[in-house]
Amino acid sequence: MRPSRQSRERLGRVAEALTAWRLAAAGYRTVARRAKTPFGEIDLVVLKGDVAAIVEVKARRDFESGVAAVTPRQRRRLQQAAEWLAAQRPSLAKRRLRFDIVVVRPWRLPRHLPDAWRP
């Protein structure tokens, strides 16, 4: 049986909160959660040093399926959304944009894949 839209939404919010906590523990500062753009939503935008990381969060049973869930189409959409967001926020435009994936698995710490792809 497939989970309802509401339960998937709730799971996504929990996964994003766990990811924000995990990245904060690693020295990242969250500057946006669920950032809305004309190209879609960005789960998290975090800063560390001269990097602004656009983070896509996936809640999956295993790491490999979480990474595979970020399709080429979704990557293009995230790149467009990130470019639009950087144009709106000068503090982001001054930093190097990076695209990360974080996979949240049951009963495990979120696993971070920095620089998962490059435009």
C-alpha positions as a Python dict, from the first residue, in 0.01 Angstrom:
ca = {
    (1, 'M'): (0, 0, 0),
    (2, 'R'): (133, 342, -97),
    (3, 'P'): (157, 604, 179),
    (4, 'S'): (-83, 897, 156),
    (5, 'R'): (28, 1237, 33),
    (6, 'Q'): (-3, 1371, 389),
    (7, 'S'): (220, 1101, 537),
    (8, 'R'): (481, 1153, 261),
    (9, 'E'): (469, 1529, 330),
    (10, 'R'): (517, 1467, 703),
    (11, 'L'): (806, 1227, 637),
    (12, 'G'): (967, 1488, 408),
    (13, 'R'): (944, 1756, 676),
    (14, 'V'): (1099, 1525, 937),
    (15, 'A'): (1378, 1429, 694),
    (16, 'E'): (1451, 1797, 622),
    (17, 'A'): (1460, 1881, 995),
    (18, 'L'): (1701, 1590, 1062),
    (19, 'T'): (1916, 1704, 770),
    (20, 'A'): (1927, 2064, 896),
    (21, 'W'): (2032, 1935, 1239),
    (22, 'R'): (2300, 1705, 1090),
    (23, 'L'): (2444, 1979, 870),
    (24, 'A'): (2444, 2228, 1159),
    (25, 'A'): (2647, 1977, 1361),
    (26, 'A'): (2895, 1970, 1071),
    (27, 'G'): (2932, 2350, 1073),
    (28, 'Y'): (2677, 2453, 809),
    (29, 'R'): (2434, 2739, 864),
    (30, 'T'): (2083, 2699, 722),
    (31, 'V'): (1966, 3017, 549),
    (32, 'A'): (1654, 2880, 375),
    (33, 'R'): (1419, 2586, 416),
    (34, 'R'): (1171, 2497, 145),
    (35, 'A'): (1272, 2801, -58),
    (36, 'K'): (1007, 2872, -320),
    (37, 'T'): (1116, 2981, -667),
    (38, 'P'): (939, 3003, -1005),
    (39, 'F'): (1122, 2680, -1095),
    (40, 'G'): (1019, 2484, -787),
    (41, 'E'): (1117, 2438, -427),
    (42, 'I'): (1467, 2397, -284),
    (43, 'D'): (1467, 2180, 27),
    (44, 'L'): (1758, 2352, 206),
    (45, 'V'): (2012, 2622, 137),
    (46, 'V'): (2311, 2607, 370),
    (47, 'L'): (2632, 2807, 399),
    (48, 'K'): (2981, 2707, 503),
    (49, 'G'): (3287, 2914, 421),
    (50, 'D'): (3261, 3046, 66),
    (51, 'V'): (3010, 2776, -37),
    (52, 'A'): (2633, 2801, -69),
    (53, 'A'): (2503, 2445, -91),
    (54, 'I'): (2168, 2369, -249),
    (55, 'V'): (2058, 2054, -67),
    (56, 'E'): (1807, 1802, -199),
    (57, 'V'): (1679, 1576, 80),
    (58, 'K'): (1552, 1226, 6),
    (59, 'A'): (1397, 988, 259),
    (60, 'R'): (1461, 636, 131),
    (61, 'R'): (1533, 286, 261),
    (62, 'D'): (1887, 286, 123),
    (63, 'F'): (2146, 542, 16),
    (64, 'E'): (2169, 432, -348),
    (65, 'S'): (1797, 466, -417),
    (66, 'G'): (1800, 809, -252),
    (67, 'V'): (2076, 933, -481),
    (68, 'A'): (1911, 775, -786),
    (69, 'A'): (1585, 953, -700),
    (70, 'V'): (1743, 1286, -797),
    (71, 'T'): (1682, 1254, -1170),
    (72, 'P'): (1852, 1458, -1444),
    (73, 'R'): (1527, 1653, -1488),
    (74, 'Q'): (1517, 1736, -1117),
    (75, 'R'): (1883, 1838, -1126),
    (76, 'R'): (1813, 2084, -1410),
    (77, 'R'): (1516, 2225, -1219),
    (78, 'L'): (1727, 2267, -905),
    (79, 'Q'): (2000, 2441, -1104),
    (80, 'Q'): (1748, 2687, -1247),
    (81, 'A'): (1595, 2744, -903),
    (82, 'A'): (1941, 2800, -749),
    (83, 'E'): (2039, 3051, -1018),
    (84, 'W'): (1713, 3240, -966),
    (85, 'L'): (1757, 3238, -586),
    (86, 'A'): (2119, 3361, -613),
    (87, 'A'): (2002, 3647, -833),
    (88, 'Q'): (1748, 3744, -563),
    (89, 'R'): (1991, 3719, -271),
    (90, 'P'): (2323, 3899, -320),
    (91, 'S'): (2475, 3713, -23),
    (92, 'L'): (2437, 3387, -218),
    (93, 'A'): (2560, 3531, -548),
    (94, 'K'): (2901, 3601, -388),
    (95, 'R'): (2948, 3234, -297),
    (96, 'R'): (3030, 2924, -496),
    (97, 'L'): (2710, 2727, -561),
    (98, 'R'): (2726, 2357, -490),
    (99, 'F'): (2461, 2088, -522),
    (100, 'D'): (2439, 1830, -243),
    (101, 'I'): (2215, 1534, -173),
    (102, 'V'): (2130, 1409, 174),
    (103, 'V'): (1964, 1071, 212),
    (104, 'V'): (1770, 1005, 530),
    (105, 'R'): (1729, 633, 605),
    (106, 'P'): (1526, 474, 885),
    (107, 'W'): (1707, 465, 1220),
    (108, 'R'): (2032, 605, 1080),
    (109, 'L'): (2198, 943, 1070),
    (110, 'P'): (2138, 1135, 748),
    (111, 'R'): (2411, 1064, 492),
    (112, 'H'): (2550, 1369, 313),
    (113, 'L'): (2684, 1357, -42),
    (114, 'P'): (2854, 1696, -99),
    (115, 'D'): (2902, 1821, -454),
    (116, 'A'): (2674, 1543, -586),
    (117, 'W'): (2671, 1693, -936),
    (118, 'R'): (2790, 1995, -1127),
    (119, 'P'): (2588, 2197, -1378),
}
